[in-house]
């Protein structure tokens, strides 16, 4: 068993607890949006249709997602700079406060029968605190500082594994918890109350118990000393290519997953809360299979090859998702994406090798912010394309995601070619 002092230097308990809370919130929000959009649409239309409910839901998520990605841009930059000055807790603590407040807003929506549009206020508060963008970049900056270049990809994937296992556990039970209610408690109250409580625990732990780990001499030497003089450090072209690959892949994944939560609610799937929880759990199971994939394949292939394998896996699965007409087909499509979580942590690891340790925070937050900026374009585009194709091919947007994923492999492949040529030059010089 690890000593108490060592345990207090581990950020994993925060990631685990926060992601279980997030899984509870996601299922709760999805079901509340479905219910309120159905009620509002039925009240406005004498003959409501499934398409009108789908459009109401997708419009809500379009605004919600755009706010969640636009508002954090400036706060996240400020928090990243504060973190790089040595205050590594700040980019994690402040977003946790925002998470807590936004979850309280959903609880009030359920308990006090507030309109679902109140969640727009909650997501703005969440964004002003830096949001997931600041929180996850802060976590990954800690991982980068306490690992060497050789094992950084694996360490980042381990953190993604903790995140995924927590999401899997939370999603599996969330649907059942949502349905718990009594005369005193409305449906969803127990689930969202637990989410609020878990975020409060995370905040207390991070502020008063968690200790920033001391960077080991070997990691410090690799991350700081001569960092600017290494072959890959400050390689602007590689950084731009990795950003391009990451952004294209984020467009594919983000756009597809945003529409998927609405797609699950329409016929022929038309899921209830339990099925939503199980579906979300299937998504988090990909974290485990991706981690195992890195563990096994990293012995024989490069980081670039790992990224491409992950992208091809997602491209195949999301293309199949376009033709899903039954629940079992949904899980088959999910099974094809078993390595889909490999690309992002590996891209982050490769990016961290291009700069010295004092720039980890701002580099990783720049990547996250580039995703946010891209989402301001792809979120409304995906939403409108989905609404326009509901009648003839509702899964059309998933084929778009597959195309974007294939395009994302191109800049990543160029990075691999450049690295291969550089290795070749080194061998010649060494001889």
C-alpha positions as CSV (number, residue, x, y, z in Angstrom):
1,X,0.0,0.0,0.0
2,X,1.2,3.5,-0.9
3,X,2.1,5.8,2.1
4,X,-0.4,8.6,2.8
5,X,2.1,11.3,1.6
6,X,2.4,9.5,-1.7
7,X,-1.3,9.1,-2.1
8,X,-1.8,12.8,-1.5
9,X,0.3,13.5,-4.5
10,X,-1.9,11.6,-6.9
11,X,-4.4,13.4,-9.0
12,X,-6.2,10.2,-10.0
13,X,-8.8,10.3,-7.1
14,X,-10.0,13.7,-8.4
15,X,-10.2,12.5,-12.0
16,X,-12.1,9.3,-10.9
17,X,-14.6,11.1,-8.6
18,X,-15.2,14.0,-11.0
19,X,-15.8,11.7,-14.0
20,X,-18.3,9.6,-12.1
21,X,-20.1,12.8,-11.2
22,X,-19.9,14.0,-14.8
23,X,-21.4,10.7,-16.0
24,X,-24.3,11.1,-13.6
25,X,-24.8,14.7,-14.9
26,X,-24.7,13.7,-18.6
27,X,-27.4,11.1,-18.2
28,X,-29.6,13.4,-16.1
29,X,-29.3,16.3,-18.6
30,X,-30.0,14.0,-21.5
31,X,-33.2,12.7,-20.0
32,X,-34.4,16.1,-18.7
33,X,-33.8,17.7,-22.1
34,X,-35.8,14.9,-23.8
35,X,-38.7,15.3,-21.4
36,X,-38.8,19.1,-21.5
37,X,-38.4,19.4,-25.2
38,X,-41.2,16.9,-25.8
39,X,-43.5,18.8,-23.4
40,X,-42.7,22.2,-25.0
41,X,-43.1,20.8,-28.6
42,X,-46.3,19.0,-27.9
43,X,-47.8,22.2,-26.4
44,X,-46.9,24.3,-29.4
45,X,-48.0,21.8,-32.1
46,X,-51.5,20.3,-32.3
47,X,-50.0,17.3,-34.1
48,X,-46.4,17.0,-32.8
49,X,-44.0,14.8,-34.7
50,X,-40.8,13.0,-33.8
51,X,-38.9,15.3,-36.2
52,X,-40.1,18.4,-34.4
53,X,-38.9,17.0,-31.0
54,X,-35.6,16.1,-32.5
55,X,-35.2,19.6,-33.9
56,X,-36.0,21.1,-30.5
57,X,-33.5,18.8,-28.7
58,X,-30.7,19.4,-31.3
59,X,-31.3,23.2,-31.2
60,X,-30.9,23.1,-27.4
61,X,-27.7,21.1,-27.6
62,X,-26.4,23.4,-30.3
63,X,-26.7,26.5,-28.1
64,X,-25.5,24.6,-25.0
65,X,-22.4,23.2,-26.7
66,X,-21.4,26.4,-28.3
67,X,-21.6,28.3,-25.0
68,X,-19.6,25.6,-23.3
69,X,-16.9,25.9,-25.9
70,X,-16.8,29.7,-26.5
71,X,-17.1,31.1,-23.0
72,X,-14.0,29.3,-21.6
73,X,-11.5,30.6,-24.2
74,X,-10.2,33.7,-22.3
75,X,-10.5,32.2,-18.8
76,X,-8.6,29.1,-19.8
77,X,-5.7,31.1,-21.3
78,X,-5.4,33.1,-18.1
79,X,-5.6,29.9,-15.9
80,X,-2.9,28.2,-18.1
81,X,-0.5,31.1,-17.7
82,X,-1.1,31.1,-13.9
83,X,-0.4,27.3,-13.9
84,X,2.8,27.8,-15.9
85,X,4.0,30.3,-13.2
86,X,4.0,27.4,-10.8
87,X,0.5,27.5,-9.4
88,X,-0.5,24.1,-10.8
89,X,-3.6,23.7,-8.6
90,X,-5.3,26.8,-9.9
91,X,-6.2,25.5,-13.4
92,X,-7.9,22.4,-11.7
93,X,-9.6,24.0,-8.7
94,X,-11.3,26.9,-10.4
95,X,-13.0,24.7,-13.1
96,X,-14.2,22.3,-10.3
97,X,-16.0,25.3,-8.8
98,X,-17.7,25.9,-12.2
99,X,-18.6,22.3,-12.5
100,X,-20.2,22.3,-9.0
101,X,-22.3,25.4,-9.8
102,X,-23.5,24.1,-13.2
103,X,-24.6,20.8,-11.7
104,X,-26.5,22.7,-8.9
105,X,-28.4,24.5,-11.7
106,X,-29.6,21.2,-13.2
107,X,-30.7,20.1,-9.8
108,X,-32.8,23.3,-9.5
109,X,-34.3,22.7,-12.9
110,X,-35.5,19.3,-11.7
111,X,-36.7,20.3,-8.2
112,X,-38.2,23.7,-9.0
113,X,-39.5,23.0,-12.5
114,X,-37.4,25.7,-14.1
115,X,-37.2,25.8,-17.9
116,X,-34.4,23.8,-19.4
117,X,-33.0,27.1,-20.8
118,X,-31.7,27.8,-17.2
119,X,-28.9,25.4,-18.1
120,X,-27.5,28.1,-20.4
121,X,-26.8,30.2,-17.3
122,X,-25.1,27.2,-15.7
123,X,-22.9,26.5,-18.7
124,X,-21.8,30.1,-18.8
125,X,-20.7,30.0,-15.2
126,X,-18.9,26.7,-16.0
127,X,-17.2,28.3,-19.0
128,X,-16.1,31.4,-17.0
129,X,-14.3,29.1,-14.6
130,X,-12.2,27.6,-17.5
131,X,-14.4,24.5,-18.1
132,X,-13.1,21.1,-19.1
133,X,-10.6,22.9,-21.3
134,X,-8.7,24.3,-18.3
135,X,-9.3,21.3,-16.0
136,X,-8.0,18.6,-18.4
137,X,-5.1,20.7,-19.6
138,X,-4.1,21.3,-16.0
139,X,-4.2,17.5,-15.3
140,X,-2.2,16.7,-18.4
141,X,0.4,19.4,-17.5
142,X,1.0,17.6,-14.2
143,X,1.4,14.3,-16.0
144,X,3.9,15.9,-18.4
145,X,6.0,17.4,-15.7
146,X,6.2,14.2,-13.7
147,X,7.1,11.8,-16.6
148,X,9.9,11.4,-19.1
149,X,9.6,11.7,-22.9
150,X,9.8,7.9,-23.3
151,X,6.9,7.0,-21.0
152,X,4.8,10.1,-21.4
153,X,2.4,8.6,-23.9
154,X,1.7,5.7,-21.6
155,X,1.3,7.9,-18.6
156,X,-1.2,10.1,-20.4
157,X,-3.1,7.1,-21.6
158,X,-3.2,5.8,-18.0
159,X,-4.9,9.0,-17.0
160,X,-7.4,8.6,-19.8
161,X,-8.0,5.0,-18.5
162,X,-8.8,6.3,-15.1
163,X,-11.2,8.8,-16.7
164,X,-12.8,6.1,-18.8
165,X,-13.2,3.6,-16.0
166,X,-14.9,6.3,-13.9
167,X,-17.2,7.2,-16.8
168,X,-18.0,3.5,-17.3
169,X,-19.0,3.0,-13.7
170,X,-21.0,6.2,-13.5
171,X,-22.8,5.5,-16.8
172,X,-23.8,1.9,-15.9
173,X,-25.6,3.0,-12.7
174,X,-26.8,6.5,-13.8
175,X,-29.9,5.3,-15.6
176,X,-31.0,3.3,-12.6
177,X,-30.4,6.2,-10.3
178,X,-32.3,8.6,-12.5
179,X,-35.4,6.5,-12.1
180,X,-35.3,6.6,-8.3
181,X,-38.0,8.9,-7.0
182,X,-40.6,9.1,-4.3
183,X,-43.4,11.5,-3.3
184,X,-40.8,13.9,-2.0
185,X,-38.2,13.6,-4.8
186,X,-38.8,13.9,-8.5
187,X,-37.2,11.6,-11.1
188,X,-33.6,12.5,-11.5
189,X,-33.2,14.3,-8.1
190,X,-31.2,11.5,-6.5
191,X,-28.9,11.2,-9.5
192,X,-28.1,14.9,-9.9
193,X,-27.8,15.3,-6.1
194,X,-25.1,12.6,-6.0
195,X,-23.3,14.4,-8.9
196,X,-23.3,17.7,-6.9
197,X,-22.0,15.9,-3.8
198,X,-19.1,14.2,-5.7
199,X,-18.0,17.4,-7.3
200,X,-18.0,19.0,-3.8
201,X,-15.8,16.1,-2.5
202,X,-13.4,16.7,-5.5
203,X,-13.1,20.4,-4.7
204,X,-12.4,19.8,-1.0
205,X,-9.8,17.1,-1.8
206,X,-8.0,19.3,-4.4
207,X,-7.9,22.4,-2.2
208,X,-7.0,20.9,1.1
209,X,-5.6,17.3,0.7
210,X,-3.9,17.1,-2.7
211,X,-0.2,18.0,-2.9
212,X,1.5,19.0,-6.1
213,X,4.1,16.2,-6.8
214,X,7.8,17.1,-6.9
215,X,9.3,16.7,-10.3
216,X,11.8,13.9,-10.2
217,X,15.4,14.8,-11.2
218,X,15.3,12.6,-14.3
219,X,12.0,14.0,-15.5
220,X,13.2,17.6,-14.7
221,X,16.4,17.0,-16.6
222,X,14.5,15.7,-19.7
223,X,11.8,18.3,-19.5
224,X,13.8,21.5,-18.7
225,X,17.5,21.1,-19.2
226,X,18.5,21.6,-22.8
227,X,14.8,21.3,-23.7
228,X,15.1,24.0,-26.4
229,X,18.2,22.4,-28.0
230,X,16.7,19.0,-28.6
231,X,15.9,17.8,-32.1
232,X,12.1,18.1,-31.7
233,X,12.0,21.1,-29.4
234,X,10.3,24.2,-30.9
235,X,9.7,22.4,-34.2
236,X,7.0,24.7,-35.4
237,X,6.1,22.6,-38.5
238,X,5.6,19.5,-36.4
239,X,3.5,21.5,-33.9
240,X,1.3,22.9,-36.7
241,X,0.8,19.5,-38.3
242,X,-0.1,17.9,-34.9
243,X,-2.6,20.7,-34.3
244,X,-4.1,20.2,-37.8
245,X,-4.5,16.5,-37.2
246,X,-5.9,17.0,-33.7
247,X,-8.4,19.6,-34.8
248,X,-9.7,17.5,-37.7
249,X,-10.1,14.5,-35.5
250,X,-11.8,16.6,-32.8
251,X,-14.2,17.9,-35.5
252,X,-15.0,14.3,-36.4
253,X,-15.4,13.0,-32.9
254,X,-17.0,16.1,-31.3
255,X,-19.5,16.7,-34.1
256,X,-20.5,13.0,-34.3
257,X,-20.9,12.6,-30.5
258,X,-22.9,15.8,-30.1
259,X,-25.5,14.5,-32.6
260,X,-25.4,11.0,-31.2
261,X,-27.1,12.0,-27.9
262,X,-30.1,13.3,-29.9
263,X,-30.0,10.4,-32.4
264,X,-30.4,7.9,-29.5
265,X,-33.7,9.5,-28.5
266,X,-35.4,9.1,-31.9
267,X,-37.1,6.1,-33.5
268,X,-36.1,3.3,-34.1
269,X,-33.8,3.5,-31.0
270,X,-35.9,5.8,-28.7
271,X,-33.9,4.9,-25.6
272,X,-35.0,5.2,-21.9
273,X,-32.7,6.4,-19.1
274,X,-31.3,2.9,-18.4
275,X,-30.4,2.4,-22.1
276,X,-28.9,5.9,-22.2
277,X,-26.7,4.9,-19.3
278,X,-25.6,1.7,-20.9
279,X,-24.9,3.4,-24.2
280,X,-22.7,6.0,-22.5
281,X,-20.9,3.1,-20.7
282,X,-20.1,1.5,-24.0
283,X,-18.5,4.8,-25.0
284,X,-16.4,4.8,-21.8
285,X,-15.4,1.2,-22.4
286,X,-13.4,2.4,-25.3
287,X,-11.0,4.0,-22.8
288,X,-10.1,0.6,-21.5
289,X,-9.6,-1.0,-24.9
290,X,-7.6,2.0,-26.1
291,X,-5.3,1.7,-23.0
292,X,-4.8,-2.0,-23.6
293,X,-4.1,-1.2,-27.3
294,X,-1.4,1.3,-26.3
295,X,0.1,-1.2,-23.8
296,X,0.4,-3.9,-26.4
297,X,1.1,-2.0,-29.6
298,X,3.5,0.6,-28.2
299,X,6.2,-2.1,-28.0
300,X,6.3,-2.5,-31.7
301,X,5.0,0.7,-33.4
302,X,5.7,4.4,-33.1
303,X,3.4,7.1,-31.6
304,X,2.4,8.2,-35.0
305,X,1.3,4.7,-36.0
306,X,-0.7,4.4,-32.8
307,X,-2.5,7.7,-33.7
308,X,-3.4,6.5,-37.2
309,X,-4.6,3.1,-35.9
310,X,-6.9,4.9,-33.5
311,X,-8.2,7.2,-36.2
312,X,-8.9,4.3,-38.6
313,X,-10.8,2.6,-35.8
314,X,-13.0,5.6,-35.2
315,X,-13.6,6.1,-38.9
316,X,-14.9,2.6,-39.3
317,X,-17.1,2.7,-36.2
318,X,-18.7,6.1,-36.9
319,X,-19.3,5.1,-40.6
320,X,-21.2,2.0,-39.4
321,X,-23.1,4.1,-36.9
322,X,-24.7,6.0,-39.9
323,X,-26.7,2.8,-40.7
324,X,-27.7,1.8,-37.2
325,X,-31.4,0.9,-36.9
326,X,-31.4,-1.2,-33.8
327,X,-29.7,-1.2,-30.4
328,X,-27.6,-4.2,-31.1
329,X,-26.2,-2.5,-34.2
330,X,-25.3,0.5,-32.0
331,X,-23.1,-1.7,-29.9
332,X,-21.5,-3.3,-32.9
333,X,-20.6,0.2,-34.2
334,X,-19.2,1.1,-30.8
335,X,-17.1,-2.1,-30.9
336,X,-15.4,-1.0,-34.1
337,X,-14.2,2.2,-32.3
338,X,-12.2,0.2,-29.7
339,X,-9.0,2.2,-30.3
340,X,-10.7,5.6,-30.9
341,X,-9.3,7.2,-27.7
342,X,-5.6,6.5,-28.6
343,X,-5.1,9.6,-30.9
344,X,-5.7,12.5,-28.5
345,X,-3.5,11.6,-25.5
346,X,-0.8,10.5,-28.0
347,X,-1.0,13.8,-29.9
348,X,-0.7,15.7,-26.5
349,X,2.4,13.6,-25.6
350,X,4.0,14.3,-29.0
351,X,3.3,18.0,-28.6
352,X,4.8,18.1,-25.1
353,X,8.0,16.8,-26.7
354,X,8.3,19.8,-28.9
355,X,8.6,22.4,-26.1
356,X,10.3,22.7,-22.7
357,X,8.5,22.1,-19.4
358,X,7.7,25.8,-18.7
359,X,5.5,25.8,-21.8
360,X,3.5,22.6,-21.2
361,X,0.5,24.4,-19.8
362,X,0.1,27.0,-22.5
363,X,0.8,24.5,-25.3
364,X,-1.8,22.0,-24.1
365,X,-4.3,24.7,-23.4
366,X,-3.7,26.1,-26.9
367,X,-4.6,22.7,-28.3
368,X,-7.8,22.5,-26.2
369,X,-8.7,26.1,-27.2
370,X,-8.2,25.3,-30.9
371,X,-10.8,22.5,-30.4
372,X,-13.2,25.0,-28.8
373,X,-12.8,27.5,-31.7
374,X,-13.3,24.8,-34.3
375,X,-16.5,23.7,-32.5
376,X,-18.0,27.1,-33.0
377,X,-18.1,26.2,-36.7
378,X,-18.8,22.5,-36.6
379,X,-21.5,22.5,-33.9
380,X,-24.1,24.5,-35.9
381,X,-23.1,22.9,-39.1
382,X,-23.6,19.4,-37.8
383,X,-26.8,20.4,-36.2
384,X,-28.3,21.9,-39.3
385,X,-27.1,19.1,-41.5
386,X,-28.7,16.6,-39.1
387,X,-32.0,18.5,-39.2
388,X,-31.9,18.7,-42.9
389,X,-31.3,15.0,-43.4
390,X,-33.7,13.7,-40.8
391,X,-36.3,12.6,-43.3
392,X,-34.1,10.7,-45.7
393,X,-30.8,9.7,-44.0
394,X,-30.5,10.7,-40.3
395,X,-27.1,9.1,-40.0
396,X,-25.6,11.2,-42.8
397,X,-23.7,13.4,-40.3
398,X,-21.8,10.3,-39.1
399,X,-20.5,9.7,-42.6
400,X,-19.1,13.3,-42.5
401,X,-17.3,12.4,-39.3
402,X,-15.7,9.4,-41.0
403,X,-14.5,11.6,-43.9
404,X,-13.0,14.2,-41.4
405,X,-11.2,11.4,-39.6
406,X,-9.6,10.1,-42.8
407,X,-8.4,13.6,-43.5
408,X,-6.9,13.9,-40.0
409,X,-4.6,11.0,-40.8
410,X,-2.8,13.1,-43.5
411,X,-0.9,15.7,-41.4
412,X,-0.2,13.0,-38.7
413,X,1.4,10.8,-41.4
414,X,3.5,13.8,-42.5
415,X,4.9,14.1,-39.0
416,X,5.7,10.4,-39.1
417,X,7.6,10.8,-42.4
418,X,9.6,13.8,-41.0
419,X,10.5,11.8,-37.9
420,X,11.6,8.9,-40.0
421,X,13.9,11.1,-42.2
422,X,15.3,12.7,-39.1
423,X,16.2,9.3,-37.6
424,X,17.8,8.3,-40.8
425,X,20.0,11.4,-40.8
426,X,21.0,10.7,-37.2
427,X,22.2,7.2,-38.0
428,X,24.3,8.5,-40.9
429,X,25.9,11.1,-38.7
430,X,26.5,8.6,-36.0
431,X,28.3,6.2,-38.3
